[in-house]
Amino acid sequence: MTLIEWLLLILILVVIGFALYYFFRGSSGRISLSHPVESRVDEYLDRRFEDLVQQWSLVTRKDVQAFSHEKEPDLVREEARMAALLEFKGTMEETLANLEARLDALEKKGKAR
């Protein structure tokens, strides 16, 4: 091998070493070599999860569960109220249909006279 080939080989090794160092630097978790990008993104999200929740005003599962336990009785009560209102709506529609039929019958009877 000539001197130029040795220098080229050393340069390639340095570039590969720098790329590996840059890729793995700052990693505290495990990076999968079969899926390096996905594992790097997962690691980033794990490290920055709390910041992302605050920055995007997201809600954690714990907060959702606490909210649902707190509001569940109100939701059950409102669902029962909505069922009663839907039943009332059905009854009123039936009553209005009967009244319209009676009104039509009276109007026909009045025109027949």
C-alpha positions as CSV (number, residue, x, y, z in Angstrom):
1,M,0.0,0.0,0.0
2,T,1.2,3.4,-0.8
3,L,1.2,6.4,1.5
4,I,-1.9,7.9,-0.2
5,E,-3.8,4.7,0.3
6,W,-2.9,4.6,4.0
7,L,-3.9,8.3,4.4
8,L,-7.2,7.6,2.6
9,L,-7.8,4.6,4.9
10,I,-7.1,6.6,8.0
11,L,-9.4,9.4,6.8
12,I,-12.2,6.9,6.2
13,L,-11.7,5.4,9.6
14,V,-11.7,8.9,11.2
15,V,-15.0,9.8,9.4
16,I,-16.6,6.6,10.4
17,G,-15.4,7.1,14.0
18,F,-16.7,10.6,14.1
19,A,-20.1,9.5,12.6
20,L,-20.4,6.8,15.3
21,Y,-19.4,9.2,18.1
22,Y,-21.8,11.8,16.9
23,F,-24.6,9.3,16.6
24,F,-24.1,7.7,20.0
25,R,-23.0,10.8,22.0
26,G,-25.3,11.8,24.8
27,S,-27.2,8.6,24.7
28,S,-28.1,7.3,28.1
29,G,-30.3,4.4,27.0
30,R,-29.9,1.5,24.7
31,I,-29.6,2.2,21.0
32,S,-30.6,-0.6,18.8
33,L,-28.3,-1.2,15.8
34,S,-31.1,-2.8,13.8
35,H,-33.3,0.3,14.3
36,P,-31.0,3.1,15.2
37,V,-33.2,6.0,14.2
38,E,-36.3,4.7,16.0
39,S,-34.4,3.9,19.1
40,R,-32.7,7.3,19.1
41,V,-36.1,9.1,18.7
42,D,-37.5,6.9,21.5
43,E,-34.6,7.9,23.8
44,Y,-35.1,11.5,22.9
45,L,-38.8,11.4,23.8
46,D,-38.1,9.6,27.0
47,R,-35.5,12.2,28.1
48,R,-37.7,15.2,27.1
49,F,-41.1,13.8,28.0
50,E,-41.8,16.2,30.9
51,D,-40.7,19.2,28.8
52,L,-42.9,18.2,25.9
53,V,-46.0,17.7,28.2
54,Q,-45.5,21.2,29.6
55,Q,-44.6,22.8,26.3
56,W,-47.6,21.3,24.4
57,S,-50.0,21.5,27.3
58,L,-50.5,17.7,27.1
59,V,-52.3,15.7,29.8
60,T,-50.8,12.6,31.4
61,R,-52.6,9.3,31.9
62,K,-52.6,9.9,35.6
63,D,-54.3,13.3,35.2
64,V,-57.0,11.7,32.9
65,Q,-57.7,9.0,35.4
66,A,-58.0,11.4,38.3
67,F,-60.3,13.6,36.2
68,S,-62.5,10.6,35.2
69,H,-62.7,9.4,38.8
70,E,-63.7,12.9,39.9
71,K,-66.2,13.5,37.2
72,E,-67.7,10.0,36.7
73,P,-70.7,10.6,39.1
74,D,-71.5,13.8,37.3
75,L,-71.3,12.1,33.9
76,V,-73.6,9.2,35.0
77,R,-76.1,11.7,36.4
78,E,-76.0,13.7,33.1
79,E,-76.4,10.5,31.0
80,A,-79.5,9.6,33.0
81,R,-80.8,13.1,32.6
82,M,-80.2,12.9,28.8
83,A,-82.1,9.6,28.6
84,A,-85.0,11.1,30.5
85,L,-85.0,14.1,28.1
86,L,-84.9,11.8,25.1
87,E,-87.9,9.9,26.4
88,F,-89.7,13.2,27.0
89,K,-88.8,14.3,23.5
90,G,-90.3,11.1,22.1
91,T,-93.5,11.6,24.1
92,M,-93.8,15.2,23.1
93,E,-93.3,14.4,19.4
94,E,-96.1,11.7,19.7
95,T,-98.4,14.2,21.5
96,L,-97.7,16.9,18.8
97,A,-98.4,14.4,16.0
98,N,-101.7,13.5,17.7
99,L,-102.6,17.2,18.1
100,E,-101.8,17.9,14.5
101,A,-104.0,15.0,13.4
102,R,-106.8,16.3,15.5
103,L,-106.4,19.8,14.2
104,D,-106.4,18.5,10.6
105,A,-109.6,16.6,11.3
106,L,-111.2,19.7,12.8
107,E,-110.1,21.8,9.8
108,K,-111.6,19.3,7.4
109,K,-114.8,19.1,9.4
110,G,-115.0,22.9,9.4
111,K,-114.5,23.2,5.6
112,A,-117.1,20.4,5.0
113,R,-119.8,22.5,6.7
